[in-house]
Amino acid sequence: HATRDLYEAIERGEYPVWNVFVQIMTPKEAETYRFNPFDITKV
């Protein structure tokens, strides 16, 4: 259903919009962070 809705919205000129946010830390901050920031289970 969601795919069809997306295509129909685009056909009507109602284009999807996404907001993207990025958090940046230095390598030193990553070393001392309270958990491993590269652990995908924490995302």
N, CA, C and O atoms as a GROMACS GRO file, in nm:
protein
  172
    1HIS      N    1   0.082  -0.119   0.000
    1HIS     CA    2   0.000   0.000   0.000
    1HIS      C    3   0.087   0.126   0.000
    1HIS      O    4   0.056   0.221  -0.072
    2ALA      N    5   0.192   0.129   0.078
    2ALA     CA    6   0.276   0.249   0.089
    2ALA      C    7   0.344   0.282  -0.044
    2ALA      O    8   0.359   0.399  -0.079
    3THR      N    9   0.386   0.178  -0.117
    3THR     CA   10   0.452   0.202  -0.245
    3THR      C   11   0.356   0.263  -0.345
    3THR      O   12   0.390   0.359  -0.415
    4ARG      N   13   0.236   0.209  -0.351
    4ARG     CA   14   0.135   0.263  -0.443
    4ARG      C   15   0.102   0.407  -0.406
    4ARG      O   16   0.091   0.493  -0.493
    5ASP      N   17   0.086   0.433  -0.277
    5ASP     CA   18   0.056   0.568  -0.230
    5ASP      C   19   0.167   0.665  -0.270
    5ASP      O   20   0.140   0.778  -0.312
    6LEU      N   21   0.292   0.621  -0.257
    6LEU     CA   22   0.405   0.706  -0.296
    6LEU      C   23   0.399   0.740  -0.444
    6LEU      O   24   0.412   0.857  -0.481
    7TYR      N   25   0.379   0.640  -0.528
    7TYR     CA   26   0.373   0.664  -0.672
    7TYR      C   27   0.256   0.755  -0.710
    7TYR      O   28   0.270   0.843  -0.795
    8GLU      N   29   0.142   0.732  -0.648
    8GLU     CA   30   0.025   0.815  -0.678
    8GLU      C   31   0.046   0.959  -0.633
    8GLU      O   32   0.004   1.052  -0.702
    9ALA      N   33   0.110   0.978  -0.520
    9ALA     CA   34   0.138   1.114  -0.472
    9ALA      C   35   0.233   1.185  -0.568
    9ALA      O   36   0.213   1.303  -0.598
   10ILE      N   37   0.334   1.116  -0.616
   10ILE     CA   38   0.428   1.176  -0.711
   10ILE      C   39   0.357   1.213  -0.840
   10ILE      O   40   0.382   1.319  -0.897
   11GLU      N   41   0.268   1.126  -0.886
   11GLU     CA   42   0.191   1.157  -1.007
   11GLU      C   43   0.107   1.283  -0.990
   11GLU      O   44   0.084   1.356  -1.086
   12ARG      N   45   0.061   1.310  -0.867
   12ARG     CA   46  -0.018   1.430  -0.839
   12ARG      C   47   0.072   1.553  -0.818
   12ARG      O   48   0.023   1.664  -0.797
   13GLY      N   49   0.202   1.532  -0.823
   13GLY     CA   50   0.294   1.643  -0.801
   13GLY      C   51   0.327   1.666  -0.654
   13GLY      O   52   0.389   1.766  -0.619
   14GLU      N   53   0.286   1.574  -0.569
   14GLU     CA   54   0.314   1.582  -0.425
   14GLU      C   55   0.439   1.499  -0.396
   14GLU      O   56   0.431   1.381  -0.365
   15TYR      N   57   0.553   1.563  -0.408
   15TYR     CA   58   0.680   1.492  -0.396
   15TYR      C   59   0.718   1.470  -0.250
   15TYR      O   60   0.693   1.556  -0.166
   16PRO      N   61   0.780   1.356  -0.221
   16PRO     CA   62   0.821   1.328  -0.083
   16PRO      C   63   0.934   1.421  -0.039
   16PRO      O   64   1.011   1.470  -0.121
   17VAL      N   65   0.942   1.442   0.090
   17VAL     CA   66   1.046   1.527   0.149
   17VAL      C   67   1.104   1.454   0.268
   17VAL      O   68   1.031   1.394   0.347
   18TRP      N   69   1.235   1.459   0.281
   18TRP     CA   70   1.302   1.399   0.395
   18TRP      C   71   1.388   1.504   0.462
   18TRP      O   72   1.445   1.590   0.396
   19ASN      N   73   1.396   1.497   0.593
   19ASN     CA   74   1.489   1.580   0.670
   19ASN      C   75   1.601   1.490   0.718
   19ASN      O   76   1.576   1.383   0.774
   20VAL      N   77   1.723   1.532   0.697
   20VAL     CA   78   1.839   1.453   0.737
   20VAL      C   79   1.919   1.531   0.840
   20VAL      O   80   1.947   1.650   0.821
   21PHE      N   81   1.955   1.465   0.947
   21PHE     CA   82   2.035   1.527   1.052
   21PHE      C   83   2.160   1.443   1.074
   21PHE      O   84   2.155   1.320   1.068
   22VAL      N   85   2.271   1.509   1.098
   22VAL     CA   86   2.398   1.441   1.118
   22VAL      C   87   2.461   1.490   1.248
   22VAL      O   88   2.468   1.610   1.273
   23GLN      N   89   2.507   1.397   1.328
   23GLN     CA   90   2.582   1.433   1.448
   23GLN      C   91   2.727   1.390   1.423
   23GLN      O   92   2.753   1.278   1.378
   24ILE      N   93   2.819   1.479   1.453
   24ILE     CA   94   2.960   1.453   1.426
   24ILE      C   95   3.038   1.457   1.557
   24ILE      O   96   3.015   1.544   1.641
   25MET      N   97   3.130   1.362   1.572
   25MET     CA   98   3.219   1.363   1.687
   25MET      C   99   3.361   1.336   1.639
   25MET      O  100   3.382   1.274   1.534
   26THR      N  101   3.455   1.382   1.715
   26THR     CA  102   3.595   1.360   1.681
   26THR      C  103   3.632   1.215   1.717
   26THR      O  104   3.562   1.152   1.797
   27PRO      N  105   3.740   1.163   1.661
   27PRO     CA  106   3.785   1.029   1.700
   27PRO      C  107   3.810   1.018   1.850
   27PRO      O  108   3.782   0.914   1.911
   28LYS      N  109   3.863   1.123   1.911
   28LYS     CA  110   3.889   1.122   2.056
   28LYS      C  111   3.757   1.111   2.134
   28LYS      O  112   3.749   1.036   2.231
   29GLU      N  113   3.655   1.184   2.091
   29GLU     CA  114   3.524   1.175   2.156
   29GLU      C  115   3.466   1.034   2.142
   29GLU      O  116   3.404   0.982   2.235
   30ALA      N  117   3.487   0.972   2.027
   30ALA     CA  118   3.437   0.836   2.005
   30ALA      C  119   3.504   0.737   2.100
   30ALA      O  120   3.441   0.643   2.148
   31GLU      N  121   3.633   0.758   2.126
   31GLU     CA  122   3.707   0.669   2.216
   31GLU      C  123   3.653   0.674   2.359
   31GLU      O  124   3.655   0.572   2.429
   32THR      N  125   3.606   0.789   2.402
   32THR     CA  126   3.565   0.805   2.542
   32THR      C  127   3.412   0.811   2.560
   32THR      O  128   3.365   0.838   2.670
   33TYR      N  129   3.337   0.785   2.453
   33TYR     CA  130   3.191   0.791   2.464
   33TYR      C  131   3.140   0.677   2.551
   33TYR      O  132   3.208   0.575   2.564
   34ARG      N  133   3.023   0.692   2.610
   34ARG     CA  134   2.972   0.595   2.709
   34ARG      C  135   2.942   0.458   2.648
   34ARG      O  136   2.936   0.359   2.721
   35PHE      N  137   2.922   0.450   2.517
   35PHE     CA  138   2.910   0.322   2.449
   35PHE      C  139   2.977   0.334   2.314
   35PHE      O  140   3.009   0.444   2.270
   36ASN      N  141   2.997   0.222   2.247
   36ASN     CA  142   3.063   0.221   2.116
   36ASN      C  143   2.968   0.284   2.013
   36ASN      O  144   2.865   0.224   1.982
   37PRO      N  145   3.001   0.402   1.960
   37PRO     CA  146   2.911   0.467   1.864
   37PRO      C  147   2.902   0.393   1.731
   37PRO      O  148   2.816   0.424   1.649
   38PHE      N  149   2.988   0.296   1.709
   38PHE     CA  150   2.984   0.216   1.586
   38PHE      C  151   2.907   0.086   1.604
   38PHE      O  152   2.899   0.005   1.512
   39ASP      N  153   2.850   0.067   1.723
   39ASP     CA  154   2.768  -0.051   1.751
   39ASP      C  155   2.629  -0.027   1.693
   39ASP      O  156   2.552   0.054   1.746
   40ILE      N  157   2.597  -0.096   1.585
   40ILE     CA  158   2.472  -0.072   1.512
   40ILE      C  159   2.349  -0.102   1.598
   40ILE      O  160   2.240  -0.052   1.569
   41THR      N  161   2.364  -0.182   1.704
   41THR     CA  162   2.248  -0.210   1.790
   41THR      C  163   2.212  -0.090   1.877
   41THR      O  164   2.106  -0.090   1.940
   42LYS      N  165   2.297   0.011   1.881
   42LYS     CA  166   2.270   0.131   1.961
   42LYS      C  167   2.209   0.244   1.878
   42LYS      O  168   2.173   0.348   1.932
   43VAL      N  169   2.197   0.222   1.749
   43VAL     CA  170   2.145   0.327   1.661
   43VAL      C  171   1.995   0.332   1.670
   43VAL      O  172   1.932   0.414   1.603
   0.00000   0.00000   0.00000
